[in-house]
Amino acid sequence: MPAMRLNWKGLAAAAAMTVAAHAATAAVPLPALGANPAEVSVSGLSAGGFAAVQLHVAYSATFKRGAGVVAGGPYYCAEGSVLNATGRCMTHSTSIPVSSLVSTTNSWAASGAIDPVSNMSGSKVYMFSGTSDNTVKQPVMDDLKTYYQSFVPAANIVYKNNIGAGHAMVTDDYGSACSTTAAPYINNCGFDLAGEILTQLYGPLSPRNNGTLGGTFTEFNQSEFITGHGVAATGWIYVPQACTTTSCRVHLVLHGCKQNYTDVGDQYVKKTGYNRWADTNNIILIYPQTSTAATNSCWDWWGYDNANYAKKSGPQMVALKAMVDRVVSTGGGSSLPAPTGVGTSGATSSSMTIAWTSVSGASGYNVYRGGSQVNSAAVTGTSYTDTGLAPSTSYSWTVAALDANGAAGAMSAAATGTTSADNGGGGTCYTASNYTHTIAGRAYALWGLTYAYGSGQSMGLWNIYAITTLKQTGPNYYVIGSC
């Protein structure tokens, strides 16, 4: 199965494949290493490539150095539709509306849903597309270049598209034959792609370490940043020895579909070539991991988990940024622990209540939506009602305790919630078979069942006989109901 082919009928067979297992170890908290916040970047393959673009664009104030994209596509390419994802964004069966996606980017930046686009003018981009890649075809990457040229100077963009690689991360000494598209989706093409990406993002580098690495691989706890949402309980971080005493760079590495630790073991973490460059160039590498509960183990770049998947408020997006924030932080400030038991309740069309368990010694709390503080004064209780929200929209919140000096302690795990539909009613209803709903892009199929886009409500069996009425309450957001 190609690394990002969203073949719903083949999911059951894929799940039956034997997967690699690693010895059970106690995952540790992701360390605060005081890394340089001006030297943060991201790269990814396939679904990870699309997600890398999402992070670079939505959090351009964080990923200042830029992005490396291998077999990805323009920001918000799927526009919340799996049909767009598998069609125009992979095979280029129809044209990608690049100018419209640029307009959406500008509009979301103006509203604060993503960071200002001006941040990207100082960043760099490296793009790679193999001539034998029939999963994400080169015209998709061509459109990505066109998209980026609206925000990034042309001189800051490198596009490598003349190597006969299949759909894979490319190395100069490890993996399958170059033109292959098969697990583990790492190909030996005699080309050091990781080195080229890091050189483009950071400038000239010291020679890589081809011997025994001097740093440390650590399995860290991802659950403090997010639970569920297709993200695994643990991820990996590589810290060069020098970075225990020196403020280093940070690079976030996103695997493709069917490439997480359960799928391919440590091959993506240890065999793709990043670590040997990081070791001699003071670059901390974070390797977050999806779980096999995610569709094809993919990162969410078309909305299988959340309608806000491409915005700062997308659950996966919030978690990935929070991982970078942790590594950049110094661990200074308050020593108060992260609040626990954070949850959401009382949803209306414009508000949500967030509550948590009290922290001993806390003088108050700050509440953050999508990484931005929403309370103007310290919250003295253990709940907060966030207002001014959009109807039928999913958001993510975190909470930090404040000490007597007002310094914030550790950030809580994220809690997500979805506002209700506008109380004024309205909306458009569609009554059709579950099969028809998926073809129309109002729902998606998984393991023989059907789920409404946006709300994720279960609609029953995926066939032409099960009839469901879906009400559209927002862009790409549907609920079971009637008008």
DOZAVEX-185671 format. One record per residue (C-alpha): x, y, z; residue number from 1. Coordinates in nm, 4 decimals, m for minus. Layout:
REM DOZAVEX-185671
[node [X, Y, Z], NUM]
...
This chain:
REM DOZAVEX-185671
[node [0.0000, 0.0000, 0.0000], 1]
[node [0.1461, 0.3414, m0.0918], 2]
[node [0.2283, 0.5447, 0.2142], 3]
[node [m0.0668, 0.7793, 0.1694], 4]
[node [m0.3210, 0.5951, m0.0432], 5]
[node [m0.6516, 0.6387, 0.1372], 6]
[node [m0.8129, 0.3144, 0.0217], 7]
[node [m1.1017, 0.2629, 0.2622], 8]
[node [m1.1767, m0.0913, 0.1427], 9]
[node [m0.8175, m0.1904, 0.2043], 10]
[node [m0.8002, m0.0645, 0.5609], 11]
[node [m0.9115, m0.3905, 0.7181], 12]
[node [m0.6466, m0.5827, 0.5285], 13]
[node [m0.3827, m0.3311, 0.6238], 14]
[node [m0.4764, m0.3624, 0.9893], 15]
[node [m0.4104, m0.7338, 0.9742], 16]
[node [m0.0461, m0.6832, 0.8796], 17]
[node [0.2147, m0.7829, 1.1325], 18]
[node [0.3535, m0.4717, 1.3017], 19]
[node [0.6830, m0.4094, 1.4742], 20]
[node [0.6750, m0.3856, 1.8508], 21]
[node [0.9287, m0.2264, 2.0770], 22]
[node [1.0163, m0.3158, 2.4303], 23]
[node [0.8011, m0.1492, 2.6906], 24]
[node [0.9886, 0.1368, 2.8483], 25]
[node [0.8788, 0.4082, 3.0838], 26]
[node [0.8339, 0.7221, 2.8732], 27]
[node [0.9678, 1.0380, 3.0340], 28]
[node [0.8398, 1.3959, 3.0106], 29]
[node [0.9662, 1.5876, 2.7093], 30]
[node [1.2574, 1.7945, 2.8457], 31]
[node [1.2785, 2.1730, 2.8589], 32]
[node [1.6152, 2.2363, 2.6926], 33]
[node [1.6241, 2.6118, 2.6414], 34]
[node [1.6599, 2.5730, 2.2648], 35]
[node [1.6781, 2.8784, 2.0403], 36]
[node [1.3233, 2.9906, 1.9443], 37]
[node [1.4574, 3.1679, 1.6355], 38]
[node [1.6012, 2.8421, 1.4981], 39]
[node [1.2905, 2.6202, 1.4741], 40]
[node [1.1911, 2.4343, 1.1559], 41]
[node [0.9863, 2.1353, 1.0385], 42]
[node [0.9932, 1.8741, 0.7642], 43]
[node [0.7882, 1.5742, 0.6650], 44]
[node [0.7059, 1.3120, 0.4060], 45]
[node [0.3683, 1.2477, 0.2466], 46]
[node [0.0988, 1.3161, 0.5103], 47]
[node [0.3874, 1.4487, 0.7167], 48]
[node [0.4749, 1.6777, 0.4257], 49]
[node [0.1238, 1.8197, 0.4135], 50]
[node [0.1322, 1.8563, 0.7936], 51]
[node [0.4713, 2.0293, 0.7742], 52]
[node [0.3198, 2.2882, 0.5401], 53]
[node [0.0256, 2.3295, 0.7804], 54]
[node [0.2553, 2.3922, 1.0760], 55]
[node [0.4826, 2.6270, 0.8824], 56]
[node [0.1907, 2.8365, 0.7583], 57]
[node [m0.0357, 2.8291, 1.0646], 58]
[node [0.2455, 2.8727, 1.3183], 59]
[node [0.4845, 3.0801, 1.1082], 60]
[node [0.5885, 3.2748, 1.4194], 61]
[node [0.7167, 2.9457, 1.5656], 62]
[node [0.8623, 2.7679, 1.2597], 63]
[node [1.0669, 3.0717, 1.1632], 64]
[node [1.3380, 2.8837, 0.9779], 65]
[node [1.0882, 2.7208, 0.7426], 66]
[node [0.9891, 2.3791, 0.6140], 67]
[node [1.1133, 2.0795, 0.4199], 68]
[node [0.8377, 1.9121, 0.2188], 69]
[node [0.8721, 1.5689, 0.0600], 70]
[node [0.5734, 1.4609, m0.1516], 71]
[node [0.3320, 1.7087, 0.0049], 72]
[node [0.1051, 1.9794, m0.1308], 73]
[node [m0.0353, 2.3294, m0.0823], 74]
[node [m0.1751, 2.4475, 0.2497], 75]
[node [m0.5393, 2.3419, 0.3046], 76]
[node [m0.5279, 2.1568, m0.0288], 77]
[node [m0.8060, 1.9137, 0.0672], 78]
[node [m1.0347, 2.1859, 0.2055], 79]
[node [m1.1766, 1.9303, 0.4478], 80]
[node [m1.2730, 1.6768, 0.1798], 81]
[node [m1.1304, 1.3269, 0.1492], 82]
[node [m1.2308, 1.3357, m0.2176], 83]
[node [m1.0079, 1.6369, m0.2712], 84]
[node [m0.7344, 1.4696, m0.0678], 85]
[node [m0.7289, 1.1517, m0.2750], 86]
[node [m0.7967, 1.3327, m0.6010], 87]
[node [m0.6456, 1.6699, m0.6770], 88]
[node [m0.4046, 1.6670, m0.3787], 89]
[node [m0.2464, 1.3323, m0.4660], 90]
[node [m0.3108, 1.2284, m0.8262], 91]
[node [m0.3853, 1.5818, m0.9527], 92]
[node [m0.6934, 1.4378, m1.1235], 93]
[node [m0.8414, 1.7882, m1.1133], 94]
[node [m0.6661, 2.1205, m1.0762], 95]
[node [m0.5771, 2.2564, m0.7329], 96]
[node [m0.7281, 2.6052, m0.6766], 97]
[node [m0.4009, 2.7616, m0.5639], 98]
[node [m0.5205, 3.1218, m0.5820], 99]
[node [m0.8233, 3.0335, m0.3678], 100]
[node [m0.6006, 2.8604, m0.1119], 101]
[node [m0.3796, 3.1698, m0.1000], 102]
[node [m0.6916, 3.3814, m0.0369], 103]
[node [m0.8019, 3.1476, 0.2413], 104]
[node [m0.4570, 3.1721, 0.3977], 105]
[node [m0.4702, 3.5511, 0.3959], 106]
[node [m0.8236, 3.5535, 0.5332], 107]
[node [m0.7420, 3.3163, 0.8187], 108]
[node [m0.4311, 3.5150, 0.9037], 109]
[node [m0.6366, 3.8337, 0.9173], 110]
[node [m0.8836, 3.6687, 1.1568], 111]
[node [m0.6108, 3.5271, 1.3818], 112]
[node [m0.6893, 3.1639, 1.3014], 113]
[node [m0.3265, 3.1355, 1.1852], 114]
[node [m0.0188, 3.3530, 1.2363], 115]
[node [0.0477, 3.6585, 1.0141], 116]
[node [0.1684, 3.5541, 0.6697], 117]
[node [0.4426, 3.8166, 0.6846], 118]
[node [0.6391, 3.5806, 0.9091], 119]
[node [0.7044, 3.3527, 0.6119], 120]
[node [0.8929, 3.6169, 0.4172], 121]
[node [1.2082, 3.5414, 0.6139], 122]
[node [1.1786, 3.1629, 0.6124], 123]
[node [1.3129, 2.9031, 0.3693], 124]
[node [1.1537, 2.6052, 0.1945], 125]
[node [1.3014, 2.2847, 0.0512], 126]
[node [1.0792, 2.0703, m0.1718], 127]
[node [1.1419, 1.7208, m0.3075], 128]
[node [0.9367, 1.5158, m0.5548], 129]
[node [1.0510, 1.1906, m0.7156], 130]
[node [0.9842, 1.1352, m1.0836], 131]
[node [0.8577, 0.7822, m1.0044], 132]
[node [0.6208, 0.9006, m0.7288], 133]
[node [0.2715, 0.8049, m0.8458], 134]
[node [0.1138, 0.8563, m0.5031], 135]
[node [0.1639, 1.2328, m0.4757], 136]
[node [0.2405, 1.3298, m0.8319], 137]
[node [0.4766, 1.6084, m0.9292], 138]
[node [0.2063, 1.8516, m1.0484], 139]
[node [0.0870, 1.8646, m0.6845], 140]
[node [0.4340, 1.9710, m0.5725], 141]
[node [0.4504, 2.2152, m0.8636], 142]
[node [0.1370, 2.3765, m0.7216], 143]
[node [0.2960, 2.3842, m0.3772], 144]
[node [0.5822, 2.5865, m0.5226], 145]
[node [0.3322, 2.8253, m0.6800], 146]
[node [0.1492, 2.8558, m0.3480], 147]
[node [0.4660, 2.9275, m0.1511], 148]
[node [0.5769, 3.1933, m0.4006], 149]
[node [0.2892, 3.4078, m0.2713], 150]
[node [0.4548, 3.4241, 0.0708], 151]
[node [0.8211, 3.3195, 0.0485], 152]
[node [1.0820, 3.4912, m0.1719], 153]
[node [1.1653, 3.2792, m0.4768], 154]
[node [1.5333, 3.2873, m0.3791], 155]
[node [1.4417, 3.1104, m0.0523], 156]
[node [1.2777, 2.8118, m0.2257], 157]
[node [1.4646, 2.5031, m0.3507], 158]
[node [1.2738, 2.2422, m0.5524], 159]
[node [1.4454, 1.9100, m0.6333], 160]
[node [1.2399, 1.7088, m0.8827], 161]
[node [1.4780, 1.5180, m1.1104], 162]
[node [1.5532, 1.1965, m0.9194], 163]
[node [1.3698, 0.8745, m1.0073], 164]
[node [1.2412, 0.8166, m0.6541], 165]
[node [0.9147, 0.6538, m0.5636], 166]
[node [0.6914, 0.7711, m0.2787], 167]
[node [0.9460, 0.7634, 0.0027], 168]
[node [1.1973, 0.9477, 0.2173], 169]
[node [1.5235, 0.9378, 0.0250], 170]
[node [1.8705, 0.8603, 0.1628], 171]
[node [2.2149, 0.7981, 0.0168], 172]
[node [2.2777, 0.4658, 0.1914], 173]
[node [1.9648, 0.3004, 0.3351], 174]
[node [1.6341, 0.1621, 0.2197], 175]
[node [1.4639, 0.0068, m0.0792], 176]
[node [1.5494, 0.0570, m0.4445], 177]
[node [1.5090, 0.4200, m0.5469], 178]
[node [1.1931, 0.3863, m0.7577], 179]
[node [1.0114, 0.1680, m0.5033], 180]
[node [0.6845, 0.2650, m0.3365], 181]
[node [0.6497, 0.0165, m0.0506], 182]
[node [0.7015, m0.0105, 0.3245], 183]
[node [0.8975, 0.1265, 0.5019], 184]
[node [0.8869, 0.4075, 0.2406], 185]
[node [1.2573, 0.4841, 0.2807], 186]
[node [1.4578, 0.4544, m0.0434], 187]
[node [1.8285, 0.4508, m0.1218], 188]
[node [1.8678, 0.6887, m0.4152], 189]
[node [2.2276, 0.7873, m0.3490], 190]
[node [2.0986, 1.1271, m0.2405], 191]
[node [2.1223, 1.2678, 0.1126], 192]
[node [1.7810, 1.4330, 0.1336], 193]
[node [1.7892, 1.4976, 0.5098], 194]
[node [2.1197, 1.6791, 0.4698], 195]
[node [1.9887, 1.8870, 0.1804], 196]
[node [1.6777, 1.9858, 0.3766], 197]
[node [1.8721, 2.0905, 0.6856], 198]
[node [2.1321, 2.2776, 0.4785], 199]
[node [1.8609, 2.4762, 0.3005], 200]
[node [1.6906, 2.5631, 0.6292], 201]
[node [2.0002, 2.6421, 0.8352], 202]
[node [2.2735, 2.7293, 0.5875], 203]
[node [2.6149, 2.5600, 0.5545], 204]
[node [2.6576, 2.2744, 0.8044], 205]
[node [2.9525, 2.0940, 0.9557], 206]
[node [3.0159, 1.7465, 0.8080], 207]
[node [2.7782, 1.4792, 0.9338], 208]
[node [2.8780, 1.2157, 1.1863], 209]
[node [2.8959, 0.8823, 1.0021], 210]
[node [3.0115, 0.6977, 1.3119], 211]
[node [2.8587, 0.6362, 1.6522], 212]
[node [2.6316, 0.9206, 1.7514], 213]
[node [2.7220, 1.1126, 2.0642], 214]
[node [2.3711, 1.2203, 2.1587], 215]
[node [2.0764, 1.0479, 2.3209], 216]
[node [1.7490, 0.9041, 2.1885], 217]
[node [1.4662, 0.9298, 2.4416], 218]
[node [1.1095, 0.8042, 2.4219], 219]
[node [0.8921, 1.0808, 2.5662], 220]
[node [0.5357, 1.1040, 2.6864], 221]
[node [0.3080, 1.2612, 2.4236], 222]
[node [m0.0009, 1.2151, 2.6404], 223]
[node [0.0721, 1.5312, 2.8368], 224]
[node [0.0178, 1.7244, 2.5135], 225]
[node [m0.2735, 1.5297, 2.3647], 226]
[node [m0.4676, 1.2091, 2.4149], 227]
[node [m0.6504, 1.0394, 2.1327], 228]
[node [m0.6930, 1.2332, 1.8075], 229]
[node [m0.4836, 0.9725, 1.6263], 230]
[node [m0.1675, 1.0533, 1.8231], 231]
[node [0.0369, 0.7829, 1.9992], 232]
[node [0.1114, 0.7824, 2.3715], 233]
[node [0.4833, 0.8319, 2.3086], 234]
[node [0.7203, 0.9979, 2.0634], 235]
[node [1.0993, 1.0237, 2.0263], 236]
[node [1.3571, 1.2988, 2.0641], 237]
[node [1.7250, 1.3037, 1.9681], 238]
[node [1.9403, 1.5409, 2.1713], 239]
[node [2.3050, 1.5921, 2.0671], 240]
[node [2.5487, 1.5913, 2.3576], 241]
[node [2.6293, 1.9611, 2.3105], 242]
[node [2.2621, 2.0530, 2.3497], 243]
[node [2.2617, 1.9602, 2.7184], 244]
[node [2.4698, 2.2745, 2.7838], 245]
[node [2.4215, 2.4852, 2.4662], 246]
[node [2.1110, 2.6534, 2.3250], 247]
[node [2.0498, 2.4511, 2.0091], 248]
[node [1.8314, 2.4536, 1.7016], 249]
[node [1.5080, 2.2501, 1.6865], 250]
[node [1.3771, 2.0510, 1.3904], 251]
[node [1.0423, 1.8687, 1.4021], 252]
[node [1.0383, 1.5546, 1.1821], 253]
[node [0.6989, 1.4201, 1.0692], 254]
[node [0.6708, 1.0665, 0.9319], 255]
[node [0.4323, 0.9679, 0.6548], 256]
[node [0.1321, 0.7346, 0.6607], 257]
[node [0.2060, 0.3769, 0.7725], 258]
[node [0.5430, 0.4943, 0.9063], 259]
[node [0.4949, 0.5357, 1.2808], 260]
[node [0.6874, 0.3294, 1.5368], 261]
[node [0.4255, 0.0552, 1.5408], 262]
[node [0.4303, 0.0295, 1.1615], 263]
[node [0.8040, 0.0364, 1.0848], 264]
[node [0.9843, 0.0275, 1.4207], 265]
[node [1.2632, 0.2811, 1.4602], 266]
[node [1.3498, 0.3018, 1.0897], 267]
[node [1.2062, 0.6493, 1.0345], 268]
[node [1.3503, 0.7739, 1.3616], 269]
[node [1.6992, 0.6330, 1.3093], 270]
[node [1.7552, 0.5534, 0.9400], 271]
[node [1.6403, 0.8590, 0.7460], 272]
[node [1.9678, 1.0489, 0.7882], 273]
[node [1.8651, 1.3418, 1.0082], 274]
[node [2.0447, 1.2341, 1.3266], 275]
[node [2.4004, 1.2293, 1.1909], 276]
[node [2.3642, 1.5877, 1.0714], 277]
[node [2.1986, 1.6946, 1.3945], 278]
[node [2.4803, 1.5421, 1.5973], 279]
[node [2.7480, 1.7716, 1.4550], 280]
[node [2.5337, 2.0822, 1.4065], 281]
[node [2.3577, 2.1246, 1.7396], 282]
[node [2.0094, 2.0404, 1.6130], 283]
[node [1.7552, 1.8800, 1.8469], 284]
[node [1.5212, 1.6479, 1.6544], 285]
[node [1.1661, 1.5795, 1.7701], 286]
[node [0.9971, 1.2759, 1.6143], 287]
[node [0.6284, 1.2843, 1.7146], 288]
[node [0.4283, 0.9719, 1.6389], 289]
[node [0.0748, 0.9000, 1.5260], 290]
[node [m0.1073, 0.5947, 1.6549], 291]
[node [m0.2593, 0.3168, 1.4495], 292]
[node [m0.5979, 0.4627, 1.5459], 293]
[node [m0.5248, 0.7414, 1.2973], 294]
[node [m0.6463, 0.6743, 0.9444], 295]
[node [m0.3609, 0.4771, 0.7840], 296]
[node [m0.1407, 0.6163, 1.0671], 297]
[node [m0.1462, 0.9523, 0.8825], 298]
[node [m0.1215, 1.2979, 1.0297], 299]
[node [m0.4477, 1.4851, 0.9793], 300]
[node [m0.4220, 1.6945, 0.6635], 301]
[node [m0.7750, 1.6535, 0.5277], 302]
[node [m0.9972, 1.6609, 0.8381], 303]
[node [m1.0379, 1.2984, 0.9468], 304]
[node [m0.9987, 1.4089, 1.3095], 305]
[node [m1.1106, 1.7706, 1.3295], 306]
[node [m1.2627, 2.0345, 1.1039], 307]
[node [m0.9993, 2.2871, 1.2205], 308]
[node [m0.7140, 2.0515, 1.1322], 309]
[node [m0.5192, 2.3173, 0.9375], 310]
[node [m0.5652, 2.6029, 1.1843], 311]
[node [m0.3799, 2.6851, 1.5043], 312]
[node [m0.6733, 2.5381, 1.6991], 313]
[node [m0.6509, 2.1917, 1.5373], 314]
[node [m0.5856, 1.9351, 1.8146], 315]
[node [m0.2835, 1.7785, 1.6444], 316]
[node [m0.1499, 2.1221, 1.5546], 317]
[node [m0.1797, 2.2469, 1.9138], 318]
[node [0.0012, 1.9390, 2.0445], 319]
[node [0.2889, 1.9559, 1.7956], 320]
[node [0.3487, 2.3233, 1.8670], 321]
[node [0.3359, 2.2557, 2.2409], 322]
[node [0.6120, 1.9960, 2.2005], 323]
[node [0.8327, 2.2548, 2.0334], 324]
[node [0.7440, 2.5110, 2.3015], 325]
[node [0.8517, 2.2681, 2.5716], 326]
[node [1.1919, 2.2052, 2.4140], 327]
[node [1.2443, 2.5789, 2.3636], 328]
[node [1.1494, 2.6631, 2.7214], 329]
[node [1.4142, 2.6891, 2.9897], 330]
[node [1.2163, 2.5174, 3.2601], 331]
[node [1.2424, 2.8419, 3.4554], 332]
[node [0.9520, 3.0388, 3.5963], 333]
[node [0.7132, 2.8526, 3.8185], 334]
[node [0.7793, 2.4971, 3.9302], 335]
[node [0.4087, 2.4274, 3.9723], 336]
[node [0.2910, 2.1078, 3.8020], 337]
[node [0.0487, 2.0983, 3.5130], 338]
[node [m0.3207, 2.1013, 3.6072], 339]
[node [m0.4907, 1.7661, 3.5587], 340]
[node [m0.8448, 1.6677, 3.4753], 341]
[node [m0.8874, 1.9420, 3.2174], 342]
[node [m1.2163, 1.9011, 3.0347], 343]
[node [m1.4858, 2.0919, 2.8474], 344]
[node [m1.8599, 2.1169, 2.9071], 345]
[node [m2.1628, 2.3407, 2.8672], 346]
[node [m2.1139, 2.4085, 2.4974], 347]
[node [m2.3292, 2.6756, 2.3380], 348]
[node [m2.3053, 2.8164, 1.9887], 349]
[node [m2.0574, 3.0809, 2.1100], 350]
[node [m1.9037, 2.9602, 2.4372], 351]
[node [m1.7450, 2.6659, 2.6200], 352]
[node [m1.6659, 2.6039, 2.9865], 353]
[node [m1.3228, 2.4648, 3.0693], 354]
[node [m1.2662, 2.3097, 3.4121], 355]
[node [m0.9726, 2.1422, 3.5862], 356]
[node [m0.8485, 2.0044, 3.9175], 357]
[node [m0.6882, 2.2565, 4.1528], 358]
[node [m0.3093, 2.2677, 4.1883], 359]
[node [m0.1663, 2.2975, 4.5385], 360]
[node [0.0097, 2.6308, 4.5857], 361]
[node [m0.1501, 2.7979, 4.2833], 362]
[node [m0.2569, 3.1611, 4.3160], 363]
[node [m0.4544, 3.1426, 3.9927], 364]
[node [m0.4579, 3.0006, 3.6427], 365]
[node [m0.4180, 3.1023, 3.2793], 366]
[node [m0.6334, 2.9457, 3.0092], 367]
[node [m0.5092, 2.9140, 2.6507], 368]
[node [m0.7109, 2.8488, 2.3356], 369]
[node [m0.4995, 2.7228, 2.0476], 370]
[node [m0.1885, 2.8355, 2.2351], 371]
[node [m0.3103, 3.1932, 2.2955], 372]
[node [m0.4141, 3.3160, 2.6403], 373]
[node [m0.7854, 3.3997, 2.6550], 374]
[node [m0.8275, 3.5274, 3.0140], 375]
[node [m0.7414, 3.8942, 3.0741], 376]
[node [m0.6910, 3.8439, 3.4495], 377]
[node [m0.5799, 3.5384, 3.6430], 378]
[node [m0.8609, 3.2865, 3.6957], 379]
[node [m0.8950, 3.2294, 4.0691], 380]
[node [m1.1295, 2.9313, 4.0486], 381]
[node [m1.0980, 2.6014, 3.8657], 382]
[node [m1.3214, 2.6784, 3.5692], 383]
[node [m1.3448, 2.9389, 3.2974], 384]
[node [m1.6062, 3.0129, 3.0319], 385]
[node [m1.4521, 3.1098, 2.7000], 386]
[node [m1.6801, 3.3240, 2.4836], 387]
[node [m1.6886, 3.4734, 2.1361], 388]
[node [m1.6551, 3.1357, 1.9660], 389]
[node [m1.7978, 3.0313, 1.6299], 390]
[node [m2.0883, 2.7819, 1.6164], 391]
[node [m2.0259, 2.4196, 1.5225], 392]
[node [m1.6505, 2.4647, 1.5562], 393]
[node [m1.3922, 2.2578, 1.7427], 394]
[node [m1.1371, 2.4268, 1.9690], 395]
[node [m0.8574, 2.3137, 2.1972], 396]
[node [m0.7680, 2.4537, 2.5418], 397]
[node [m0.4790, 2.4130, 2.7853], 398]
[node [m0.4344, 2.5475, 3.1397], 399]
[node [m0.1296, 2.6529, 3.3447], 400]
[node [m0.1154, 2.7260, 3.7182], 401]
[node [0.0341, 3.0549, 3.8446], 402]
[node [0.2542, 3.0874, 4.1494], 403]
[node [0.2479, 3.3762, 4.3984], 404]
[node [0.4621, 3.5857, 4.1634], 405]
[node [0.2333, 3.5242, 3.8670], 406]
[node [0.4779, 3.2911, 3.6897], 407]
[node [0.3135, 3.0128, 3.4920], 408]
[node [0.3938, 2.6500, 3.5642], 409]
[node [0.3786, 2.3497, 3.3341], 410]
[node [0.1110, 2.3420, 3.0661], 411]
[node [m0.1719, 2.0918, 3.0975], 412]
[node [m0.2715, 1.8352, 2.8406], 413]
[node [m0.5048, 1.9779, 2.5786], 414]
[node [m0.8813, 1.9386, 2.6069], 415]
[node [m1.0993, 1.9796, 2.2994], 416]
[node [m1.4639, 2.0671, 2.2575], 417]
[node [m1.7068, 2.1601, 1.9821], 418]
[node [m1.9544, 2.4442, 2.0051], 419]
[node [m2.3170, 2.3738, 1.9245], 420]
[node [m2.4974, 2.4803, 1.6111], 421]
[node [m2.6339, 2.8318, 1.5888], 422]
[node [m2.9477, 2.8534, 1.8047], 423]
[node [m3.1181, 3.0326, 1.5210], 424]
[node [m3.1603, 2.7026, 1.3406], 425]
[node [m3.1210, 2.7063, 0.9665], 426]
[node [m2.8618, 2.5054, 0.7860], 427]
[node [m2.9062, 2.2768, 0.4885], 428]
[node [m3.0144, 1.9157, 0.5220], 429]
[node [m2.9239, 1.6251, 0.2967], 430]
[node [m3.1025, 1.2904, 0.3099], 431]
[node [m2.9200, 1.0172, 0.1220], 432]
[node [m2.7532, 0.6796, 0.1558], 433]
[node [m2.4370, 0.6666, 0.3600], 434]
[node [m2.2491, 0.5733, 0.0438], 435]
[node [m2.3822, 0.8838, m0.1353], 436]
[node [m2.2874, 1.1052, 0.1583], 437]
[node [m1.9243, 0.9899, 0.1330], 438]
[node [m1.9148, 1.0431, m0.2423], 439]
[node [m2.0526, 1.3957, m0.1891], 440]
[node [m1.7881, 1.4731, 0.0717], 441]
[node [m2.0302, 1.5075, 0.3632], 442]
[node [m1.9014, 1.1961, 0.5424], 443]
[node [m1.6178, 0.9458, 0.5335], 444]
[node [m1.5975, 0.5676, 0.5660], 445]
[node [m1.3713, 0.3790, 0.8047], 446]
[node [m1.3719, 0.0050, 0.8810], 447]
[node [m1.7069, m0.0368, 0.7041], 448]
[node [m1.8801, 0.2355, 0.9058], 449]
[node [m1.9685, 0.5920, 0.8100], 450]
[node [m1.8934, 0.9119, 1.0032], 451]
[node [m2.0141, 1.2677, 0.9492], 452]
[node [m1.7470, 1.5198, 0.8617], 453]
[node [m1.6829, 1.7761, 1.1326], 454]
[node [m1.8886, 1.6238, 1.4143], 455]
[node [m1.7525, 1.2720, 1.3614], 456]
[node [m2.0935, 1.1259, 1.4532], 457]
[node [m2.1410, 0.7608, 1.3619], 458]
[node [m2.3970, 0.7106, 1.0861], 459]
[node [m2.3935, 0.3313, 1.0732], 460]
[node [m2.2907, 0.0976, 0.7923], 461]
[node [m2.1254, 0.2285, 0.4781], 462]
[node [m2.3572, 0.1099, 0.2012], 463]
[node [m2.6373, 0.2211, m0.0287], 464]
[node [m2.9114, 0.0915, 0.2019], 465]
[node [m2.8450, 0.2910, 0.5217], 466]
[node [m3.0205, 0.6269, 0.4849], 467]
[node [m2.9187, 0.9241, 0.7010], 468]
[node [m3.0162, 1.2899, 0.7169], 469]
[node [m2.7192, 1.5211, 0.7687], 470]
[node [m2.7509, 1.8876, 0.8571], 471]
[node [m2.4694, 2.1200, 0.7533], 472]
[node [m2.4085, 2.3626, 1.0400], 473]
[node [m2.0809, 2.5135, 0.9215], 474]
[node [m1.8128, 2.4831, 0.6540], 475]
[node [m1.7338, 2.1102, 0.6159], 476]
[node [m1.9294, 2.0439, 0.9383], 477]
[node [m2.2277, 1.8065, 0.9466], 478]
[node [m2.4443, 1.6652, 1.2241], 479]
[node [m2.7127, 1.3976, 1.2212], 480]
[node [m3.0463, 1.5772, 1.2417], 481]
[node [m3.3115, 1.7640, 1.0503], 482]
[node [m3.3866, 2.1196, 0.9469], 483]
